[in-house]
Amino acid sequence: MTRDGNFKKVVRRHAAETGQRYTDALTDLEGLGTRMDHQPVAERLLAHLRNHYGIDAVAATKVSVHKTYVFRIDRNDGDAWIARAFPPARPRTGVEGDAAILRFLQQHDYPAERLAVDDAVSDFDGSSVLVTRYVDGPPLPEGAEKFAIMGDLLGRLHALPYDESAGRPGGASGEDPSREGAPRQDLLAGLAFLDAVDTKVKPSDRERFERLRDQVRSADDGDGLPEGLLHGNLLHAPDHAIGGESGPVAINWKASGRGPRLADLAYLIWGTGHWHPSRRPNQEWIDAVVNAYREHLEPTDDELDRLEAMMYIRTLYLVCFSYRRAVSNDVPFDEWWFIEPSEYFAATAAATRAAFRR
């Protein structure tokens, strides 16, 4: 990334729009890849776990397509673990927060993965490692049943009582460790993804790029809406919810914390029809979410009125994330479907409001 006059203008604009000093904004944009990319060496991780916990760990196998730092740890002396050796840019306090939330969920018998040991966070090669018990189970069933399961998981989660131990801000994806926290952080991260490649955007793509920036800048971040404990990324099944021995289990709590509960629900509702070629609302799947969620909570009128706008938070983030990757690799960008057509968002939100108000 060059430091020519155009890029300096981008940095100054980014600083003004995100409330940062110029030097911090420069670090925000130039350090993106380093903060997010992390590929621990499996053998070194195994040696660390053997030394720190005294276990007979024999194999570390990557289990996630998207997260190169997540490993299944097989042992000769017990059941398998999951070890997440987070990027070094993620502070240990964030990983300790994950562990605190998992303890809270266990206290309330919520169906989440469990910590492998009491002392579940350790330091390894400049990063923090969280160990949990491996959940052996199949992906969730497809169709309406899957959305009923996820609607129930979210409803149960959002209805849990407030506890200070699980009170950190949450809801943002947090792939950039500097942008963990409330859903607004997804929008700020989206701006960073775009501004990081601003000077590389082709003239023919400039108009659409600027429209995307404006959409991110003006998006509803859920401020003022009722809050609850959020998972932050449940829709990414089978990665984040799987079938355990005693029923469905939610995993991967890095994005969890207190925030507007509609952020979780809106992302799930968006997912009910986004894969369908026609991009029309899937009423059966919407009803499955609504009927399961309302067993625990009823959204307020304000939440239902802002549902369509809130469906854009994570989807804009995903577009910006993918846009940066495409421009950086000089390949065409073809993932506008995350946020298009707008008619799908409006119709799906309307169908959901009608279902809740029946």
Secondary structure in CASP SS format (residue, H / E / C, confidence):
PFRMAT SS
TARGET T0000
AUTHOR 0000-0000-0000
METHOD secondary structure of the structure
MODEL  1
M C 1.00
T C 1.00
R C 1.00
D C 1.00
G H 1.00
N H 1.00
F H 1.00
K H 1.00
K H 1.00
V H 1.00
V H 1.00
R H 1.00
R H 1.00
H H 1.00
A H 1.00
A H 1.00
E H 1.00
T H 1.00
G C 1.00
Q C 1.00
R C 1.00
Y H 1.00
T H 1.00
D H 1.00
A H 1.00
L H 1.00
T H 1.00
D H 1.00
L H 1.00
E H 1.00
G C 1.00
L H 1.00
G H 1.00
T H 1.00
R H 1.00
M H 1.00
D C 1.00
H C 1.00
Q C 1.00
P C 1.00
V C 1.00
A H 1.00
E H 1.00
R H 1.00
L H 1.00
L H 1.00
A H 1.00
H H 1.00
L H 1.00
R H 1.00
N H 1.00
H H 1.00
Y H 1.00
G C 1.00
I C 1.00
D C 1.00
A E 1.00
V E 1.00
A E 1.00
A E 1.00
T E 1.00
K E 1.00
V C 1.00
S C 1.00
V C 1.00
H C 1.00
K C 1.00
T C 1.00
Y C 1.00
V E 1.00
F E 1.00
R E 1.00
I E 1.00
D E 1.00
R E 1.00
N C 1.00
D C 1.00
G C 1.00
D C 1.00
A C 1.00
W E 1.00
I E 1.00
A E 1.00
R E 1.00
A E 1.00
F C 1.00
P C 1.00
P C 1.00
A C 1.00
R C 1.00
P C 1.00
R H 1.00
T H 1.00
G H 1.00
V H 1.00
E H 1.00
G H 1.00
D H 1.00
A H 1.00
A H 1.00
I H 1.00
L H 1.00
R H 1.00
F H 1.00
L H 1.00
Q H 1.00
Q H 1.00
H C 1.00
D C 1.00
Y C 1.00
P C 1.00
A E 1.00
E C 1.00
R C 1.00
L E 1.00
A C 1.00
V C 1.00
D C 1.00
D C 1.00
A C 1.00
V E 1.00
S E 1.00
D E 1.00
F E 1.00
D C 1.00
G C 1.00
S E 1.00
S E 1.00
V E 1.00
L E 1.00
V E 1.00
T E 1.00
R E 1.00
Y C 1.00
V C 1.00
D C 1.00
G C 1.00
P C 1.00
P E 1.00
L C 1.00
P C 1.00
E C 1.00
G C 1.00
A H 1.00
E H 1.00
K H 1.00
F H 1.00
A H 1.00
I H 1.00
M H 1.00
G H 1.00
D H 1.00
L H 1.00
L H 1.00
G H 1.00
R H 1.00
L H 1.00
H H 1.00
A C 1.00
L C 1.00
P C 1.00
Y C 1.00
D C 1.00
E H 1.00
S H 1.00
A H 1.00
G C 1.00
R C 1.00
P E 1.00
G C 1.00
G C 1.00
A C 1.00
S C 1.00
G C 1.00
E C 1.00
D C 1.00
P H 1.00
S H 1.00
R H 1.00
E C 1.00
G C 1.00
A C 1.00
P C 1.00
R H 1.00
Q H 1.00
D H 1.00
L H 1.00
L H 1.00
A H 1.00
G H 1.00
L H 1.00
A H 1.00
F H 1.00
L H 1.00
D H 1.00
A H 1.00
V C 1.00
D H 1.00
T H 1.00
K H 1.00
V C 1.00
K C 1.00
P H 1.00
S H 1.00
D H 1.00
R H 1.00
E H 1.00
R H 1.00
F H 1.00
E H 1.00
R H 1.00
L H 1.00
R H 1.00
D H 1.00
Q H 1.00
V H 1.00
R H 1.00
S C 1.00
A C 1.00
D C 1.00
D C 1.00
G C 1.00
D C 1.00
G C 1.00
L C 1.00
P C 1.00
E E 1.00
G E 1.00
L E 1.00
L E 1.00
H C 1.00
G C 1.00
N C 1.00
L C 1.00
L C 1.00
H C 1.00
A C 1.00
P C 1.00
D C 1.00
H C 1.00
A E 1.00
I E 1.00
G E 1.00
G E 1.00
E C 1.00
S C 1.00
G E 1.00
P E 1.00
V E 1.00
A E 1.00
I C 1.00
N C 1.00
W C 1.00
K C 1.00
A C 1.00
S C 1.00
G E 1.00
R E 1.00
G E 1.00
P E 1.00
R H 1.00
L H 1.00
A H 1.00
D H 1.00
L H 1.00
A H 1.00
Y H 1.00
L H 1.00
I H 1.00
W H 1.00
G C 1.00
T C 1.00
G C 1.00
H C 1.00
W C 1.00
H C 1.00
P C 1.00
S C 1.00
R C 1.00
R C 1.00
P C 1.00
N C 1.00
Q H 1.00
E H 1.00
W H 1.00
I H 1.00
D H 1.00
A H 1.00
V H 1.00
V H 1.00
N H 1.00
A H 1.00
Y H 1.00
R C 1.00
E C 1.00
H C 1.00
L C 1.00
E C 1.00
P C 1.00
T C 1.00
D H 1.00
D H 1.00
E H 1.00
L H 1.00
D H 1.00
R C 1.00
L H 1.00
E H 1.00
A H 1.00
M H 1.00
M C 1.00
Y H 1.00
I H 1.00
R H 1.00
T H 1.00
L H 1.00
Y H 1.00
L H 1.00
V H 1.00
C H 1.00
F H 1.00
S H 1.00
Y H 1.00
R H 1.00
R H 1.00
A H 1.00
V H 1.00
S H 1.00
N C 1.00
D C 1.00
V C 1.00
P C 1.00
F C 1.00
D C 1.00
E C 1.00
W H 1.00
W H 1.00
F H 1.00
I C 1.00
E C 1.00
P C 1.00
S H 1.00
E H 1.00
Y H 1.00
F H 1.00
A H 1.00
A H 1.00
T H 1.00
A H 1.00
A H 1.00
A H 1.00
T H 1.00
R H 1.00
A H 1.00
A H 1.00
F H 1.00
R H 1.00
R C 1.00
END
